[in-house]
Each structure stands twice: as structure tokens, then as C-alpha cells.
Amino acid sequence: MKENHIAQMLRNRVQKYGEREVFRYKKDNTFKSVSWTSFQFQSEQIACYLLKMGIDTASNVGIYSQNRPQWTISDLAILSCRAVVVPTYPTATFEQLKYIIDETAMQVLFVGDDAQLPNAIRALNETESLKCLITFDCPKQDDERIITFSEIIKGDFADYKEQLEQQIAGGKEDDLATIIYTSGTTGEPKGAMLQHKQFMHAFAMHTKRVFLTDKDVSMCFLPLSHVFERTWTYYLLYSGGTNIYNLNPKAIIDELPKAKPTVMCVVPRFFEKTYDAIQQTAEKWPKAQKAIFNWAVNTGKQYIEYEKDNKKAPALLNLKRSIANALVYKKIRQVFGGNIRFMPCAGSALNNFLLRFFHSIGLHICYGYGATETTATVSCMPHKHYDFDFTGDIMPGVEVKINEENMILIKGESVFNGYYKKPEQTAEVLKDGWYYTGDQGSIPAPGKLHMTERIKDIIKTSTGKYISPQKIELELSKSSLIEQICIIGDNRKYLTALIVPTYPVIKEIANSENIKAEQMAIILKEPIINKVIEKELQKYQGHLPKHEQVIKFQLLDQAFSIDNTMLTNSLKVRRKQVNQIYKAEIEAMY
């Protein structure tokens, strides 16, 4: 079968791999498998039911669920009808869900479990277009408008098989595949429209940079409602690999040693937290053990200076690295399952020192840059001849230039078609074939890209100084005492910071200082704790110009999270939201 459509791609892979495993998931504390043949059968059962419901070319169908095999099975079912997939984050509120349903005139919504069901039922009752819910893991409801996924799989849809065959055969590269609503850090959501040809082009260019095989096993960890994990999942199918679905992102560190993936998409926050945990553990080791650890890391850092340039390291350094690998690296890599070949990483800035640290222990991070509007990847670190100081090499077939505002502009077959029902917003960012990203960056060398900051996030102080908050946050977050930080200072005389400290470390300091309070809110008000953080800031910002140094700070007893609306679903800080929620605390620092 021709292959210019994702549903056609599925058919071709099923013919090739048959009963081989395509999905793995955990049920009753054991891993279960789904074969390629079963994937096709279940997907086509769902597709036939959708056709029965009147869903066909260009209909908009939603998925509102955590990661699970049924997510991707339903995704491919919708695409097989030549309909359009509209994913919604599993953490979305009713208001966010209703906005998307109303704007897309959604008729059918797939629902994960009891966490999403109340909002979905309310939407079924309070929106005009929504007619049916299909539930993955919810109790059977006494409502004929709500049907379970398993009921459909057991159904008889022979009368719709021929219609489905015609839909799949008629699939075109120009068919709209999905409308992905960007959570954004400001403004109302916008639905980025991506066609099948954008995904198919993305697969082709990734084969020249990110080498997946049908032997690879990936852990599906980031939300499938985000373009990063979704496109990666498609690329894994394209390559014939196996995907392991992780229902609970908070349990990922416990699951990795059991799943033993070879590849896995991550965001910088994952490495930040992992590094902090490693350092906190190392601090408790005896002096001799700590010395061996530091020697091993330093040895690895020397080695990667040769590795990154694809040069042969000296024999003595190779020997030292082999010893360090046996004593230290292998043990740390077991945290990730022990089989990792590489880990694509994007979504926000990643500290240079973290990149070097994880590479030094033998974990290759394909750090890169991309956006929903570019079908994910614009640049990423290759496996050879890479740089730690940039945001990867520009992908094959992608054009990048920097305008007079230092904004990154992108052109290529993977660039989106515009925002759904938002022609004005589309015209603002798509000009003469170029996508205006809103991100500041540079092309430091031919073929290289370095993204530095969201232009809207740039701070201009009342003294006229332009400051990158992200740069300062990256510097200060090197401290093991700082878990999260948000720099403040737009139109102000000096910079301040809202700091979420590393609570376990703060608790240890409190105990050592004989502070009896149990509640973190009370502990953080202790003068000694504030003095410790102040000393830490001086340590990590002393090399910065005076106008880029934090003068005052406020310690927070609540972390920024998706649940409290201060993080986007891709774990970026919503600066506008943080400024509103902590308005009083910010004003007090001025």
C-alpha cells in the first residue's frame, strides 16, 4: 500500500511485523503485550464504530486521557477514518475541555478514567456538538451516550469494513491529521493544524539524524497530548519499535529499571531532578566513596571532549574510563534501566553542566529545539560531532534564519498550516512561508542552532537593561538547594526571585540547626534558612554583572506544578500566572 498517510503506514507495518510486540503496558503489576496484528484489529474495530456514528473525513474527534495503549489505538482509528484527532491534556479543567470541544465542534470524545470522566460527562451535557463518550478505563455508565472501549472491540461491524477500506485507501498527504492545542504560557489556547505530510516528512528527516530500529524499546512517559511524545510514538511505529506505556509519570523512576527501555523522550526537568537525587545520595557517602565518584565523573568529562568530536581518546584515558564505568557509571545507568542508547530531550533550556554530566556517565542526550508548529524537532544533537554549548544541529530539510530581533524563523515541509479558526493569529506567525517562533536565538556556526529565550520573557528593567531570566535561572538552579526559580524584574529597579527550595535538603538543614517546626511554611521563615539561601545565591551569581544578580528573594512552600496552573503541560513556568498568584509577595520585595 502507498504510504503518504499515517493509517497506511500502520497497514504496511502490520504486514511486515504481524504477531511481533508493538505495545507493552502494566496491568496487575505485570507487563502485558499487544501485537501489531491486535493493534490493527482493535484500531479498525474502533474506526468502524466511528464510521457508524457518522464520523468520516475531516470530522474532529477528541482524546482526553493519560498515556495507555488505547490512546494510540484510538488515535490510529480516528486517522483511519480520515478524521482529525484533537488531543486534550489529561489534567485539563472543564473550562479548557469545553473551549476545545466548542471551537472544534467535536462530536466524539475518548476518555481515560475516573480522573477525566466527571468533566467529560459535564461536557456531554453542556456542549452542543458532543454526542458520545468512549471510555478506556471507567465503570460502565447508565447512559446510552457513553460506551466502553472494550464493548466496541467485541462488536460486529462487518457492514462498515468496506467503507473503512475505502477511507484508508483514499487517505491523502494533505488530509488534516490533528489539531494540537498549545497550552502556552500566555493567552487563550490555539489549535495548531498538522497534516499527514508534515508527519511523514518528519519521519524521513529523523532517519538521517535519530537512528531508531525495530529492536528499540521506548518508554512513553511524556503526555501523548503533547507534540513531542506523540510524534515520537509515530516515529517509533514508523521504525517498527516497541512502546511501553507509563500511566503514572510520577512513578517513572520506579518503572525504568523494570521496563529497561533503549530510548525515551524526556524534558530537562527530568534530568534536573535526577541529578539532584544523585547528588543528595552522594553527599551521604563516606569520604572515600565520594572521592571515587568525583574521580569517575571528572574522567568521563575528559573523555567526552574526545567523543563529541568523534576523536579517539588516549589509551590511558580509555582505561580510566573503563574502570570508572565498572565502578560508577553502570550503577547510575541502572536507574534508567541499564539499556539506554540515547534520550531525545526538548521543551525548555537544559543546563550545559547537566548535559556534560550525563554524557560523562555514558548517557547520550539528544538535546534539541522544536515546537508544536514545526511538528516537533527543528534541531537536535547528532550522535557524532556535537556541541554542548548549542541547542543541536539543524535538521535535514529545515531552513532556519535569525531576524533583526534575533527571533528564530523556520521554513520547511514540517511547518504547520496555521491555527484552527484563528486567521489573525496565523497571519502573525506565518509570513512568506516562514514561521516566526517568538523564540530568541542564534546560528553560532553553519548548521548549528542555539535557542536562548522566549522573546516575550525578556526583562527590561526600569534602568533600561535587557535581561534574559532563563539564563539567570539556569545558573542559580545549579544549586542543590534550589528546586525551582522564577526571576522577576520587568520595569523594576532590580531583580528578585521566587524560589522553591529543595525541601528535603532544607529539612536536613533545619534539623541540624535544631529547628523544631514541621511545616515547611514555618521552616522557610527562619532567618538561618534565608541566610543559607542568600549565601548560595552569592556563590552561583557572583560572576554575573551586577544588574543580572538577584537582590531579594522569597522562599515558597508550594512547588510550581501543572495542578496549581503555574507550569504548562510541558513543564515550563507560566510566568504571567506566577506573577499574578504571588503579586503580594513580589510587591513586598520592592
Secondary structure, DSSP 8 states (H G I E B T S, - for coil): ---SSHHHHHHHHHHHHTTSEEEEEEETTEEEEEEHHHHHHHHHHHHHHHHHTT--TT-EEEEE--S-HHHHHHHHHHHHTT-EEEEE-TT--HHHHHHHHHHHT--EEEE-STTTHHHHHHHHHH-SS--EEEESS----S-TTEEEHHHHHTS--GGGHHHHHHHHHT--TTSEEEEEEE--SSSS-EEEEEEHHHHHHHHHHHTTTS---TT-EEEE-S-TTSHHHHHHHHHHHHHT-EEEE-S-GGGHHHHHHHH--SB--B-HHHHHHHHHHHHHHHTTS-HHHHHHHHHHHHHHHHHHHHHTTT----HHHHHHHHHHIIIIIHHHHGGGTS---BEEE-SS---HHHHHHHHHTT--EEEEEEEGGGTEEEEE--SSS--SSSS-EE-TTEEEEE-TT-EEEEEETTS---BTT-HHHHHHHEETTEEEEEEEEE--STTB-EEEEEGGG-EE-TTS-EE-HHHHHHHHTTSTTEEEEEEE-TTSSSEEEEEEE-HHHHHHHHHHTT----SHHHHTTSHHHHHHHHHHHHHHHTTS-GGGSEEEEEE-SS---TTTTSB-TTS-B-HHHHHHHTHHHHHHT-
